[in-house]
Amino acid sequence: MSDTTSPEASPESQVAVLEQRLDQEVGRFKQLIEVATTLNSTVNLDELLGKIMASATDLVNAETSSLLLADEQTEDLTFAVVDGDVATVLADQKVPAGQGVAGWALEHREPVVVDDPAGDERFYQGVDTGSGFVTRSLMAIPLMVKDRPVGVLEMINKVGGGGFTELDVEIGKALASFAAVAIDNASMYAKLTDAVITARLSYRL
């Protein structure tokens, strides 16, 4: 099949392809807005984390995703939500500050895309070795509330091959900003709820 965006393609064909791409991009940003609304209305932390990860996978067309939460003091990361075959391997596993692709993203406060994980020294090979999963491409986005670390969102293996695009990074960054605030709010809500329950129990005693 010929590439309709090539110089040999007719102007009409090139315009049609560009219009299709534009429609797809607009659709993804509309979906992102819907996701943001859903996240802001979810106060249960476990439910929220699951929604964030599912949204990340869907929005950038990845095979799977994982979400790591950060210790605010040490910036060590812990896998909080993992999907697929690697879930049993990674559940609650800790990543020391600055280690792995996720640690690098949080340490440098910037997204990172790795198109060849096996050849990248930042990539932790133990995950693939222990699970039999093969990571072909990876995008890690830090979750921050102002200057405070919240965690890292990882999207793994772009569906259809190839690597994650600049548009994927922009969508990932937007999702990460919404997600970080939602996680922070849900965490504070949980702490407040626990404090109220503790106070009531102490009063009864």
C-alpha distance (Angstrom), angle and dihedral (degrees) to the residues before:
residue distance angle dihedral
M1 . . .
S2 3.78 . .
D3 3.79 122.3 .
T4 3.80 106.6 -108.4
T5 3.79 90.2 -156.9
S6 3.82 92.7 58.9
P7 3.82 121.2 106.7
E8 3.81 88.7 -105.4
A9 3.80 92.6 61.2
S10 3.79 118.7 96.2
P11 3.83 118.7 -103.0
E12 3.80 88.8 -114.7
S13 3.81 91.4 55.3
Q14 3.79 92.4 48.2
V15 3.81 91.5 49.9
A16 3.81 90.8 49.0
V17 3.81 91.4 52.2
L18 3.80 92.2 48.3
E19 3.80 91.6 48.7
Q20 3.80 90.0 50.9
R21 3.80 91.6 50.7
L22 3.81 90.7 48.2
D23 3.80 91.6 51.1
Q24 3.80 90.0 50.5
E25 3.80 92.5 49.8
V26 3.81 92.9 47.5
G27 3.79 88.8 49.4
R28 3.79 91.9 53.1
F29 3.81 92.7 50.9
K30 3.82 90.8 48.5
Q31 3.78 87.8 51.9
L32 3.81 89.3 49.8
I33 3.82 90.6 55.4
E34 3.81 90.3 51.0
V35 3.81 89.9 50.0
A36 3.81 91.5 50.7
T37 3.80 90.5 53.4
T38 3.81 91.0 50.5
L39 3.80 93.4 48.4
N40 3.80 92.9 49.8
S41 3.80 90.6 54.7
T42 3.83 95.4 50.7
V43 3.82 116.9 89.0
N44 3.80 100.1 166.5
L45 3.80 104.0 97.0
D46 3.82 98.5 -150.5
E47 3.80 92.0 47.8
L48 3.80 90.2 46.3
L49 3.81 94.0 51.9
G50 3.79 90.8 51.2
K51 3.81 91.8 50.6
I52 3.80 92.1 48.9
M53 3.77 92.9 52.2
A54 3.81 93.8 46.0
S55 3.80 90.2 48.8
A56 3.79 91.9 49.8
T57 3.79 91.8 52.5
D58 3.79 92.6 48.4
L59 3.80 99.7 41.9
V60 3.80 96.6 54.6
N61 3.81 95.8 31.7
A62 3.80 95.6 -117.1
E63 3.79 128.8 159.3
T64 3.79 93.2 -125.9
S65 3.80 143.8 -19.1
S66 3.76 140.7 -151.4
L67 3.78 133.4 -155.9
L68 3.79 123.3 -148.1
L69 3.80 123.6 -167.3
A70 3.80 121.0 -145.9
D71 3.77 131.2 -134.9
E72 3.79 100.8 -125.8
Q73 3.81 93.3 -143.1
T74 3.81 102.8 42.2
E75 3.84 99.8 20.2
D76 3.80 89.6 -135.0
L77 3.80 109.6 153.5
T78 3.80 129.9 -134.6
F79 3.80 124.9 -165.1
A80 3.81 102.2 -117.7
V81 3.81 100.7 170.3
V82 3.81 126.3 18.6
D83 3.78 128.6 172.1
G84 3.79 132.4 -152.5
D85 3.79 131.5 5.9
V86 3.81 94.8 -22.5
A87 3.81 93.3 60.4
T88 3.81 95.2 94.5
V89 3.81 91.5 46.2
L90 3.80 97.6 48.3
A91 3.81 104.0 31.6
D92 3.82 108.3 128.6
Q93 3.81 91.2 -11.3
K94 3.80 112.9 151.4
V95 3.79 127.2 -133.1
P96 3.84 115.7 -159.2
A97 3.80 116.5 -124.9
G98 3.78 112.7 -77.5
Q99 3.80 94.5 10.3
G100 3.79 125.4 123.6
V101 3.78 125.9 3.4
A102 3.80 91.2 -65.4
G103 3.80 92.3 51.3
W104 3.80 90.7 48.6
A105 3.82 91.5 51.2
L106 3.81 92.1 51.4
E107 3.80 94.7 43.0
H108 3.81 92.5 51.4
R109 3.82 94.2 37.3
E110 3.80 92.3 -132.0
P111 3.80 139.7 101.4
V112 3.78 119.0 -98.7
V113 3.81 129.8 -160.7
V114 3.80 119.2 -161.3
D115 3.80 115.2 -167.9
D116 3.82 94.9 177.1
P117 3.82 107.8 35.1
A118 3.80 93.6 172.2
G119 3.80 89.9 60.2
D120 3.81 96.4 43.2
E121 3.80 115.9 93.9
R122 3.82 90.9 -150.3
F123 3.80 92.6 62.6
Y124 3.80 116.9 98.7
Q125 3.81 105.8 -134.8
G126 3.79 94.2 -168.1
V127 3.80 92.8 82.0
D128 3.80 94.1 59.8
T129 3.80 92.6 39.3
G130 3.79 93.7 51.8
S131 3.80 96.9 45.0
G132 3.80 105.3 30.2
F133 3.80 87.8 -123.5
V134 3.81 116.4 138.9
T135 3.80 117.4 -141.6
R136 3.80 108.2 -154.6
S137 3.80 99.3 166.9
L138 3.76 133.9 7.3
M139 3.80 139.1 -170.1
A140 3.81 122.4 -170.0
I141 3.81 122.9 -169.3
P142 3.83 122.1 -172.4
L143 3.80 117.6 -128.6
M144 3.79 110.4 -139.1
V145 3.80 136.5 170.0
K146 3.79 102.0 -157.6
D147 3.82 101.1 -55.5
R148 3.81 96.3 -21.3
P149 3.81 119.2 104.1
V150 3.79 115.2 -128.1
G151 3.78 101.9 167.6
V152 3.79 145.5 -80.3
L153 3.79 132.2 -79.4
E154 3.80 115.8 -148.6
M155 3.80 124.8 -164.9
I156 3.79 114.1 -165.8
N157 3.81 132.9 -157.5
K158 3.79 115.9 -0.9
V159 3.80 108.6 -122.1
G160 3.80 112.1 -113.7
G161 3.78 94.1 26.9
G162 3.77 128.9 -89.8
G163 3.77 123.2 85.3
F164 3.77 137.1 -71.6
T165 3.80 114.4 -75.0
E166 3.81 133.6 -134.4
L167 3.80 87.9 -102.5
D168 3.81 89.8 53.5
V169 3.81 88.7 53.2
E170 3.81 92.3 50.5
I171 3.80 91.7 48.7
G172 3.81 90.1 45.7
K173 3.80 91.3 51.7
A174 3.80 91.8 49.7
L175 3.81 91.7 48.9
A176 3.82 90.5 46.9
S177 3.81 92.0 54.2
F178 3.81 91.6 51.5
A179 3.79 92.4 42.6
A180 3.81 95.4 49.5
V181 3.80 92.8 54.7
A182 3.80 92.0 44.4
I183 3.83 91.9 50.5
D184 3.80 91.0 47.8
N185 3.81 91.6 50.3
A186 3.81 92.9 46.5
S187 3.81 91.0 49.0
M188 3.80 91.7 51.1
Y189 3.81 90.3 46.8
A190 3.82 90.3 52.6
K191 3.81 91.8 49.1
L192 3.80 91.3 48.1
T193 3.81 91.4 49.3
D194 3.81 91.2 50.1
A195 3.80 90.6 48.6
V196 3.81 92.0 51.8
I197 3.81 92.2 48.5
T198 3.82 91.3 48.2
A199 3.79 91.4 48.8
R200 3.82 92.0 50.5
L201 3.80 92.2 49.0
S202 3.80 91.2 48.9
Y203 3.82 90.4 49.7
R204 3.80 91.8 52.1
L205 3.80 91.1 49.7
